[in-house]
């Protein structure tokens, strides 16, 4: 594990950054904004499809499962420059840095209902956000990649992108994952 702050020579030529978080936290909106700014963005779903790691659509939740472990074995970012990977499983891929988007569970619930998610799928995702599911996975898999956690609840895509790009320019300074997770946003304590 990393001890203390990590500083990467970020303005290096090639850098792949995961944009992860609960569905509805703003990942795709941020990546769409970044694409308009000229950055390359990949979606985990499209990468899974291209690499034969996408299962059949499940009729219960209307989504296709991604075999992220197989995808992590098959896919490597070969693009030049700063590249972003959009998806709630992107933190499990081979990336140099991770942005974890967090969003008030009440807002997540509203957004997912607007997308037409059924009650079970909405509840599961709201619960995932409440218990900091992404941080739990990163701890479980002992991911030692520099991380930035951002509360996306009330920020625009432009504000979020500026914060992310500033973090990259500053060298992706980060505590180790365990320290980040310990200090992570705690929706259960804030009664949000």
C-alpha positions as CSV (number, residue, x, y, z in Angstrom):
1,X,0.0,0.0,0.0
2,X,1.0,3.6,-0.5
3,X,2.1,5.6,2.5
4,X,1.0,9.2,2.6
5,X,0.7,11.3,-0.5
6,X,1.3,10.0,-3.9
7,X,2.5,12.3,-6.7
8,X,2.6,11.1,-10.3
9,X,4.3,12.8,-13.1
10,X,0.9,13.4,-14.7
11,X,1.7,15.6,-17.6
12,X,3.4,12.6,-19.0
13,X,2.2,11.6,-22.5
14,X,-0.1,8.7,-21.6
15,X,-2.5,8.4,-18.7
16,X,-5.6,6.3,-18.3
17,X,-8.1,7.5,-15.6
18,X,-11.2,5.6,-14.4
19,X,-14.4,7.7,-13.8
20,X,-16.3,5.5,-11.5
21,X,-19.3,5.7,-9.1
22,X,-22.8,4.5,-8.6
23,X,-25.1,4.7,-11.6
24,X,-26.6,8.2,-11.6
25,X,-23.6,9.9,-10.1
26,X,-22.7,11.8,-13.3
27,X,-20.0,9.6,-14.9
28,X,-21.3,9.7,-18.5
29,X,-22.2,13.4,-18.3
30,X,-18.6,14.2,-17.3
31,X,-17.1,12.0,-20.0
32,X,-19.4,13.6,-22.6
33,X,-18.1,17.0,-21.5
34,X,-14.5,15.8,-21.6
35,X,-15.0,14.4,-25.1
36,X,-16.2,17.8,-26.2
37,X,-13.0,19.2,-24.8
38,X,-11.0,16.9,-27.0
39,X,-10.2,14.0,-24.6
40,X,-10.6,10.3,-25.5
41,X,-13.3,8.6,-23.4
42,X,-14.2,4.9,-23.5
43,X,-17.2,3.2,-21.8
44,X,-16.7,0.0,-19.9
45,X,-19.8,-1.4,-21.7
46,X,-18.4,-0.7,-25.1
47,X,-15.0,-2.1,-24.2
48,X,-16.7,-5.2,-22.9
49,X,-18.6,-5.6,-26.1
50,X,-15.5,-5.1,-28.2
51,X,-13.6,-7.7,-26.2
52,X,-16.3,-10.4,-25.9
53,X,-16.8,-9.7,-22.2
54,X,-20.5,-8.6,-22.3
55,X,-23.2,-11.1,-21.4
56,X,-26.8,-11.3,-22.5
57,X,-29.3,-8.7,-21.3
58,X,-30.9,-9.9,-18.1
59,X,-34.7,-9.5,-18.4
60,X,-35.0,-8.7,-14.6
61,X,-32.9,-5.6,-14.6
62,X,-32.6,-4.9,-18.3
63,X,-28.8,-4.8,-18.4
64,X,-26.0,-6.9,-19.7
65,X,-23.5,-8.2,-17.2
66,X,-19.8,-7.3,-17.8
67,X,-17.2,-9.9,-17.0
68,X,-14.8,-7.2,-15.7
69,X,-12.1,-9.6,-14.7
70,X,-11.9,-11.0,-18.2
71,X,-12.0,-7.5,-19.6
72,X,-9.2,-6.5,-17.3
73,X,-7.1,-9.3,-18.7
74,X,-8.0,-8.5,-22.3
75,X,-8.0,-4.7,-22.5
76,X,-5.1,-2.4,-22.1
77,X,-5.3,1.3,-22.9
78,X,-3.1,1.9,-25.9
79,X,-4.4,5.5,-26.7
80,X,-1.9,8.3,-26.4
81,X,-2.6,11.3,-24.1
82,X,-5.0,11.5,-21.2
83,X,-7.8,9.0,-21.6
84,X,-10.9,8.4,-19.5
85,X,-12.8,5.2,-18.9
86,X,-16.5,5.7,-17.9
87,X,-18.3,3.1,-15.9
88,X,-19.2,1.9,-12.5
89,X,-16.7,-1.0,-12.9
90,X,-13.8,1.1,-14.4
91,X,-11.9,1.2,-11.2
92,X,-11.3,-2.6,-11.6
93,X,-9.4,-2.0,-14.9
94,X,-5.7,-1.3,-15.4
95,X,-5.7,2.5,-15.0
96,X,-3.2,5.0,-13.5
97,X,-5.7,7.0,-11.5
98,X,-9.3,6.8,-10.3
99,X,-12.0,9.4,-9.9
100,X,-14.8,8.3,-7.6
101,X,-18.0,10.2,-8.0
102,X,-20.3,10.3,-5.1
103,X,-23.8,11.7,-5.1
104,X,-26.5,12.1,-2.5
105,X,-28.6,8.9,-2.5
106,X,-31.8,10.9,-2.7
107,X,-30.6,12.5,-5.9
108,X,-29.4,9.1,-7.2
109,X,-32.9,7.7,-6.6
110,X,-34.5,10.5,-8.5
111,X,-32.2,10.2,-11.5
112,X,-32.6,6.4,-11.7
113,X,-36.4,6.6,-11.6
114,X,-36.2,9.2,-14.4
115,X,-34.2,6.7,-16.4
116,X,-36.9,4.1,-15.9
117,X,-35.0,1.8,-13.5
118,X,-37.4,-0.6,-11.7
119,X,-37.8,-0.3,-8.0
120,X,-35.4,-3.2,-7.1
121,X,-32.6,-1.9,-9.4
122,X,-33.1,1.7,-8.0
123,X,-33.0,0.5,-4.4
124,X,-29.9,-1.7,-5.0
125,X,-28.0,1.3,-6.5
126,X,-29.2,3.7,-3.8
127,X,-28.0,1.2,-1.1
128,X,-24.7,0.8,-3.0
129,X,-24.1,4.5,-2.8
130,X,-25.2,4.7,0.9
131,X,-22.6,2.0,1.9
132,X,-19.8,3.4,-0.3
133,X,-19.7,0.3,-2.5
134,X,-16.9,1.5,-4.8
135,X,-14.6,2.1,-1.8
136,X,-15.5,-1.4,-0.5
137,X,-14.5,-3.0,-3.8
138,X,-11.2,-1.0,-4.0
139,X,-10.3,-2.1,-0.5
140,X,-11.3,-5.7,-1.2
141,X,-9.2,-5.9,-4.3
142,X,-6.3,-3.9,-2.7
143,X,-6.3,-1.3,-5.4
144,X,-3.3,1.0,-4.8
145,X,-4.1,3.6,-7.5
146,X,-4.2,7.3,-6.8
147,X,-7.9,8.3,-6.2
148,X,-9.9,11.5,-6.0
149,X,-13.4,11.4,-4.5
150,X,-15.8,14.2,-5.6
151,X,-19.3,14.9,-4.4
152,X,-21.2,15.5,-7.7
153,X,-24.6,16.2,-6.1
154,X,-24.7,19.9,-6.8
155,X,-21.9,20.5,-9.3
156,X,-22.2,20.9,-13.0
157,X,-20.3,18.7,-15.5
158,X,-18.0,21.7,-16.2
159,X,-17.2,22.2,-12.5
160,X,-16.5,18.5,-12.0
161,X,-14.3,18.4,-15.1
162,X,-12.3,21.4,-13.9
163,X,-11.8,19.8,-10.5
164,X,-10.6,16.5,-12.2
165,X,-8.3,18.3,-14.6
166,X,-6.8,20.4,-11.8
167,X,-6.2,17.2,-9.9
168,X,-4.4,15.7,-12.9
169,X,-2.4,18.8,-13.4
170,X,-1.3,18.7,-9.7
171,X,0.0,15.1,-10.2
172,X,-3.0,13.1,-9.0
173,X,-2.0,13.6,-5.4
174,X,-3.8,11.1,-3.2
175,X,-3.7,9.3,0.0
176,X,-3.7,5.5,-0.2
177,X,-7.0,3.8,-0.8
178,X,-7.5,2.7,2.8
179,X,-7.0,6.3,4.0
180,X,-9.2,7.7,1.2
181,X,-12.0,5.1,2.1
182,X,-11.7,6.0,5.8
183,X,-12.3,9.7,5.0
184,X,-14.9,9.0,2.3
185,X,-18.2,10.8,2.2
186,X,-20.5,9.1,4.7
187,X,-24.2,9.4,3.7
188,X,-25.3,7.3,6.6
189,X,-24.0,9.8,9.2
190,X,-25.0,12.9,7.4
191,X,-28.7,11.8,7.1
192,X,-28.8,13.2,3.6
